[in-house]
Amino acid sequence: MKTSIATVSISGTLTEKLAAISAAGYDGIEIFEQDFIAHDGSPAEVGRMVRDHGLEITMLQPFRDFECLPEPLRYKAFDRAERKFDLMQELGTDLILICSSCHPASLGGIDRAANDLNELGERAKARGLRVGYEALAWGRHVNDHRDAWEIVRRADHDNIGLILDSFHTLGRGLSPESIRSIPGDKIFFVQLADAPAIPMDLLYWSRHFRNMPGEGDLDVRGFMQAVMAAGYTGPLSLEIFNDQFRGGNARTVAKDGYRSLITLMDDVRKAEPEVKVDLPAIPSRIGVHGVEFIEFTARGDDAGKLAGLLGSLGFVRTARHRNKDIDLWQQGEIRIVVNSDPEGHAAHVWNARGLSVCDIGLRVSSAQDTVERARALGMSPFDQPLGPGELDIPAIRGLEGSILHFIDEDSGLSRVWDVEFVPTGDKAKGAGLKRIDHLAQTMSYDDMLSWTLFYSSLFDMQKSPMVDVIDPDGLVRSQIVESKGGEMRVTLNGAETHRTLAGNFLASNFGASVQHIALDTDDIFATAKALADCKFEVLPIPANYYADLASRFDISPDLLARLKAANVLYDEENGRSFFQLYSRSFAGGMFFEIVQRGDGYTGFGGPNAPFRIAAQKRLGRVKGVPAA
């Protein structure tokens, strides 16, 4: 399977784009003509530069407004095509894309278009070149791949074929099933793009909101199942127009694209086993059964403050690492590791960010399969030197310097707590906290698609629609990725400005991602009482919130009074209740959340977020006052 990407899909100069595309592992590129024209090298030099990066030029594109023109425009169109043929031969590519005409003088007509393509095919044949014809979703006369195929069929020339683009088919709401009946050798090229479901003008939608397969809402997998069933064996290429990607990190976007192609074709193979996909076997998406541990890096006074906070939450230091300055705190099924060792990954994170979450351990169906799939998707494994008697727990590097370790039962890795830690003898009294309900990770809004793709391509997790969270100083975009049974939930929060609580956390912690940890309890009022006994400092919620709550829900006066007294927030979903209690912020904006989730409640208390954020900001630094 040859992978390709259009140069228009990522940011930078042509040389920067080639470096990023090569590093990501692609086989080839579509040269977008504008990128070539803006470059100061000759066509032959560009061709050599591409090949020096280990790439091939899979196609030159786009050639616009060719077919069905009256004279003298028709003559000029053929003259333009000959000039592009010259360019192709100098570059070293044999395929050019012609998109269906949008020219106001275009006459239309299936036979007229077929005759034009047949004549062009003869000219291409004389040079050993090929021409692919594509239906633009907004084409003047041809905007459906079925019509484009009929034109190619009637052109009846070996050097004329069809180019298919998932956006142009799926964006118009067309079924891709008719593609199955097209001879595979007449499909010259396939371009892929996803997009969020936003009702808007097709051209504007296409030019600004395309994204990688799996990042949007289009059925790109169904499209590719039809293409592969037709017998297509050519390159799979990404053509992405996206404002975020144009201004983003070229290497990150290129890697995301490669990851999306591998994930997509693995999904196609598993959904339709009879189609042939030239891709090495890789493990299926990995099942996540929960969070095994959360690891903080902490030193000195900050380590003492974190220990005090954990104690006020009812955690007890139950064990200490045999070789390193690492403590294990427990309550219920929750494990929090505090790493104060002066060496290793945690030490590096401390030097860069101070007190923060440096590692997350996940319970998975197979740790080895997780790393194997991660490698296939272009993710980087992580390791560091082992001390005496320490287990080699598989891990990978996530985004923004994050690390994920994987623990399973069958490999014996779950014994790590007995093997590497010595019990202190202290017993956890606890405050009724049972397990980790969800983690909240904060990132720049521009990086949200990368984080979503990271989780959804590696793990058996699904994403929710993106929603807006109102901060007094701006908007934060939020999206959920979670396993089907809810064992693993992550809220991804994208900040656009440092003025928001999320944006300020990013700025204050130099890109640290985990901003809050939500812990589950079966009885939030009993937990609130136990926390008060432990001197836990709760986030105070204003009386106005509870007055409004009484108007929104049918809450008994007794329950309302208990909520108010304990500073507990409340939400409902189809009559199912949800309770929330928050710690005050620490370490530049981190905090804990305690939740009680009623049976069937699937949300995260979203309506309460603006009030929680406002309450946190009231206790924070006054605007305009710099940090000490």
N, C-alpha and C positions, 0 to 999 in steps of 0.2 A: 504494500500500500504506500503510494507516494503522497507525501503531505506537502502542501503549498500554502502560501499566503500572499495576498495582494499587498504591494508596498504601501498602498494608501491606508492600510489598516492600522499602522503604528506611526508614532511621531519620529521626528528627526530628519536629518539629511539622508540621502540615498546610502551613503557609506555607513552611517549610524544604523540605518534600518537593516542593511545586509548583515552587519555584525550581530545585531540582536536576533535576527531570524536564524542565522547559522548557529548561534549559541543555543537556541531553543530546540534544535534538532530537526528542523524541516529539511525536506529534500529539494524544494524549489520555491520560486517566487513568480507571481504575476507582476510584471513591470507595469505600473500605472503610468501612463504617458507623461503626466505632469511631473512625476518624480524624475523621469529621464530628462525632460526638457530643462528642469531647474538645475540639473547636474552639469558641471563644467567639463566633463570628459567626453570623448568621442564614443559612438556606439560600440566600436570594437573594444575600446578600453573598458567600457561598462560591462560588456560581455565577459571579458577576462576577469574583471574584478568579481563578478558574480561567481564565476567558476573557481576562482581562487578561494572563495569562502565555502567551497564544497557544495555549491548550489547549482541548479539549472534554471533557465528561464522557461517556465512552463507555458507562458502566454504573454503576448503584448495586448494591452487593452487601455481604453475602449476606442473603437472606431465608430463614430456616430453618423446618423442621418445619411445612410447609403442608398437603400433600396427605394424603388417606386418614384423616382424624381423625374420631372419633365426635362427636356433639353432646354438650355445648355447645362443645367445643373447635373444632369445624369453624366454627361461627359466629364465634368469636373470631379464628380464622385469617384469615377473609375481612375482618373488621374491621381487623386489623393490616395487611393488604395495602392496604386503602383509605388508611390513614394513610401508608403508604410511597408510595402513588401521589401523595398531596398533597406529600410531600417531594420526589419526583422532579420534579414540575412546578415547584416553587419553585427547585430546583437548576438545572433546564434540561437534563434528560436524559430519554430516552424508553425506556430498557431497564433492567430489574431482573433479577437472577439469583435463581432459586429452586433451592436444592440439595435433593436427595432427602432425605426425612425420616429422622431418627434418633430421633424421638419414641417413647417406650416404648408409648404408646397407639395408635400408627399401625396401621391395620388391613391395609394393603397391598392389592394387587389392581390389575392393569393398567387395567381399565375404571373402577374407582373413582377412581384417580388421573387418568385421562383426563377423566372427567366434571368433577372439581374444576378442572382446568386449563381446560377449555372454558368453564366459568362465569366463571373469573377472566379469561379472554380477552375475554369480553363486557364485563366491567367496565373492562378496560384499553382496549378499543376506544373506549368512550365518552369516554375522556380522551386519545385519541391516543397511547397508550403500548403497549409491547410487554413480554412476559414470556418469559424464557429458562429452560429447565429443564435441570438438570445432574445427572448420576449421581455422587454421592460414592462413592469406592472403599469406604467403610465404611458406606454407607447401610443402613438397617434392612431394607428390602425391595428397593430399587433401587440396585444398585452396579455396573452394567454399562451402557455407553453404548448398547448395543443395546436394552436394556429401556427406557431413557429415550427413545430414538427411537420405540419402539413406542407409548409413552404419548403422545408429541407427535403421532404420526401419527393415533392414534385420537381425540385431542382435536380434531383437524381444524379448527383456527381460525387465521386469518391472523395474529393477534396473539400466537400461541403458537409458540415455536420451540425448537430444541435448542441447548444450550451444551456445548461439548466442552472438556475439559481434558486435556492430554497426560499429566499425572501420574496422573489417575484411571483412564486406560486402560492406560498402560504400567506403572504401579506395580503393577497387578494381574496383569501378564503377559498382557494381552489383545492380540490382533492388531488393529491399526487398519484392516485392509483392508476391513472391512465398512462403514467410513465412506464409501468410494467410491460406494456405492449410495444414499446419502442425498441428496435434492435440495439443491443448494447454497443455495437461498433459504430453506430451513427450518433451516439452521444460522445462528443469530442472532449467535453470538459464539464466539471461540476463545481459550482461555487456554493459555499454554505454561509449562512448568517441566521441568527436568531433575532428576536426583538421582543420587548415588553408589549403587552396588549394595551395599546393606547389608541383610541379612536382619533385619527387625524389624517390630514392630506397624505396620500401615499408617498409622494416624492419627498416631502419634508420628513416624514417618518423614516424613510429609507436613508436619507442623507445625514441624519443626526442621532438616530436611536438604535441602530443595529448593534448587536452584541454577539458574543461567542455562543455557539450551540450549547444549550443547557443553562445559559444565563437569562434567557427570556421565556416567552410563553408559547412560541410556535412549535408545532409538531415536527421538528427537524428529524427526529428519529424515524417517524413514519415516512417522511420524504425520502430519506436515505434507504429505507427498506425497499421502497419501490424502485429506486435507482439501481440498487444492487441486484434486485430480482430481474431487472432488464438485462443484466449481464455486463454492466459497466466495469471496466478494469483500469481506467485512467486515474489521474491525480485527483485528490480531494483538496480543495483550496478554500481558504477563508477570504471573503471580501466584506470588510467591516467598515462602515462609516459611523463614527461615534465621536462626539465632541470630547468626551472624557478621555478616550484613547488617544486622540490627537494631541492632547496636552499631557498625557501620562508618561510613565516610564516605559520606554520602548521594549526593554528586555522583559519586564513583568508582563506586559500585554502579549508579547510574542509567546512567552511560556504558557500563559493562560490559553492562548489559542491552540497551541500544540496539545495541551492537556485536554481541551474540549474535543479535539478531533479523535484522539485515542479513546476517550470515554464514549463518544458517540458511536464509533464503529464497534466497540466492544458491546455496547447496548444493542446495536443492530444485529450483530452475530448471535447474541443470546435470545433476542426476540424472534428471529427468523433463522434458525439453525441451518436451513437448507441453502441459504445464500453463501457464496464464497467470499470471505473477507481475509485478505492477505495481511494478517496481523498475528503476532505470537500470542499464544494463550496467556491470559492473565487472570488472577483471582477476581471473582465477582466483588461488587461493592461490599464493604466490610460491615458486619453488624456491630453496633456499639451498645453495650449493656449497662453503661453507666460511667460515672467518673470515679476512678480508683483513688486518686489523690490530687490535691492542689498544692503546689510548692511555691513558697515565698522565699525570696532572698532578703535577708535582714542582717544588720550588724549593729553593735553597740546599743545606743539609746533606742534606736528604732526597733531593734529586736526586743528590747524590754517593753516598749509600748505595744508592739504586736502581741506579745505574750499576755499583757494585761487585758487587751481587747478580747483575745481568745478566751481567757479565763472568765471575763464578764459575759461571754456567750455560752458558758457552761462547758467549754472544752477543758480537757485535762491532758497534761504532758504524760503520755503513757509509755514512751520508749525513746531511746537515744541510739543513734547510729554507732556501730562498733568502731568505725575507723575515722569518722568525720564529725565536724561540729554541726550536727543535724538533729533536730528534735521532731518527734512525731506527736501531734495532738489529735485526740479522737473524741467523737461523740456520735452515738448511733452507728450508722454505716459511713460516716464522714471521716476522712483522713486529711489533715492539713499538716504539711511538712514545712518546717522553718529551717532554712539552710543558711548558716552563718560561716560556712567553711571558706577559708581565704583562697582556695583554688577551685578550678573547674568552671563550668558554664554559669552557675549561680553567682560566682564571684565576678565574672565578666559583666553579667547583667547588673549587679550591684554597682559596679564602677560606672556604668552608663546611665542607670536610671534610679538607683537607690532602692528603697523598699518597694517591692512590686512582685507580682506573680511571674516566676521565671520558667515554670514547667507545669504541664498538665498530664496526668496519667489517666488513660482510658481503659476500661474493661472491654475487650473485643472478643469476637469469636475465634480469631487466630492472629496472634501477634506477627508471626512470620508472613502470613498472607497479606497482612496490612502493609508491611514494609515492601513486599514484592509488588503489590499493586501500586504503591506510592512511587517506586522506582520506574515502573512502566509509564506512569503519568508525568514523569520528569521531575518528581520531587526529590529532595536531597536527604539521604539518611544522615543520622547524627550519632556520633559516639564520642566517648572520652575515656581516658585511661581508667581501668578498674583497680580497686584496692583489693587486699587479701579477702577472699571469701565472698566477694560481691558478685551478684548475678548480672549477666549481660542482657539487659532488657532492651529490646528493639525500640528505636526511636527515629523520628524524622524531624527535619526543620520545617516549621510552618511558615507563616507570613510575619513580617515585621520582627524577625529574630525570635519568634516563639518556638518552643520545643514541645513535641508530643511523644510521650512514652506509651507503650502498649503492653498490657498484661492480660494473659488468658489463663485458664485453668489447666488445659491439657499439657502445656509445656512445663508446668511447675513454677512459672514466674510469679504466681500469686503467693508463693511462699516467701517472697522477698521480705515481708515484715517480720517473719520468724528468723530468717537467715541473717539479715543485715542489721537488725535492731535488737537492743537489749531492753527488756521491760524495766520501767522505773518502779513498778509496784503500786503506782497511784491508780485508783479506780475512778472512772469517769462518772461523776454524779449526774451531770447533764442538765439540760433545760428543756428536754423534749424534742430536740432537733434530731431528725431521723436520717436524712439523706440530702444530697445536692439536687435541688429542683432544676436549676438552670444556671448557666454562666452568661454574663453579658460582656461582650468584647466591643471595644470602641476603636474606630479607625477613621481615616479621612473618607469622606463620601466617595471620592474618586476611586478608592480601593475596595469599595463594598462588593462589586461584582467579582473581584479576585477572591475575596474571602468566601463568598457564596459558592463559587465554583470549586474552591479547595475542599470544602466540606461535602458538597453534593456529589463530587466526582469520586472521592476516596471512600466515603462512608455511605451506608444505606440510610440516607437522610433526605428529607424533603424540605423544600423552601416554601415559605408563605408569601403572599403579596407584600410589597413594601408599603409602609405606612409612615405618616409624618407625626413626629412627637414635638409638641410645642414647648419651647424653652422661652423664658422671658426675653432672651436676647437672640433669638433666631430659631431655625428649624433643625431638627435632627431626624434623619431618615432611619427607619428601623425595619429589620427583616428577621424572621425566625427561620432557623434550620433545625430540624428535630428528627429523631428516629421515629419509626411508625408507632411504637409502643410508648413513646415519651420517656424512654430511659435516659436519653441524652438530648438536651435542649440547649441551644445557643441563640441568644439574641445578638444580632449584629447591628451596631449603631454607627451610622455614618455622620460625621461632623463636618460642616462646611465653614465654620468660623470658630476662632478661639474664644469668642465671647460666650458661647454656649457652655453648659456644664461639661458636656462630652468633649468639646473642642479644647477647653481649658485643661482637662485631664490629659489629653494628648500632648499639649504644649508643655505642661508642667513635668511630665514623665518621659519626655523624649520618645514618644511613640509606643509606650507600653500599651498592651491591648486589653487585658482583663480589668474591667473597671468595677464590676460588682458580682458578688457570689450570692445566689439565692438558696436558702436552706429550708427544707420542708419540715413541717410539724403537723401532728394530728389534732392538736388543740392549741390554737394560737393564744388564747387567753391564759391557759395554764403556763404556756411558755413565757408569755409576757410577765406573769407573776414571778416565775423562776428567774428570769433575766433581771428583774428589779432587785431580787434578793442578791444577785451577783453583782450589783452596782453597774449594770449595763446602761449606757447613755443612749436613750432612744431619740429618734428624730422627732421633734415636736411638730404637730400638725395643727393649723389654726382652727378656731371654732367655726369659722365661716364654712369650712369644708363639710363639717357634720350637719350644719343647718341645710346646706344644699343636698347632702346625701339623703336626708329625710324627705326631700321633695322628689327625688329621682327614683327611690325604691320604697317598697312597702315594708319598712323596717319597724319592728316593735320599739317602743320607747326604751325598754330595758336593754335591748341589744345596742341601740344607738348610744346609750349612756356608757355601756361597756367599751364600745369602740372608741369613744371620745376619751374616756379615762385612760385607756391603754395606748392612745395614739396609733390605733390600727386603722388602716384604710380598707375599703370594701368595694367589691364589684360583683356583678352578676352576669351570667351568660345562660340564657334560656332557663332562668330560675335556679341555676347552679351557682353556688357562692364561692367567693375567693377573698381571702384576707391577706393583708400585707402589713409588715412592720419593718422599719428601717433603722439601721445604725446611723450615727453621725459619720460624716466623711473623715477619712484619714489618708495619709500618704498622697497628697495632691489631688484627692478626689475619688479615691476608692471607697466602697462601702459594702456592708452586708445587708441582705434582705431576708426576712423570715416570712414564709408563706404557708397558708393552709389552703389547699386546693380541693374544692368539692368534687365529688365523683362526676366526671363528664365535663368539667370546666377545662377548656383547652387554651384559654388566653393567658395574658401576662399582666392583667390590670392596667392595660393601656390608657383608659380614661383617667386614671389617677396620676399618670406620669407628670403632667404639667404642675400639679399641686405638690408632688414630691420634689420636683426640681426646684420650684420656688422656695420650698421650705429649706432645702439644702443650701441654696444661694443666700438665704437670710443669715445663715450661720457661717458663711464663707467670708473671704476677704472682701472688703469694700471695693467697689469698682474704682479703678485708677490707682489703687495702692499696690505697689510692687511687692512681690514675695520677699521675705527676709533673706 
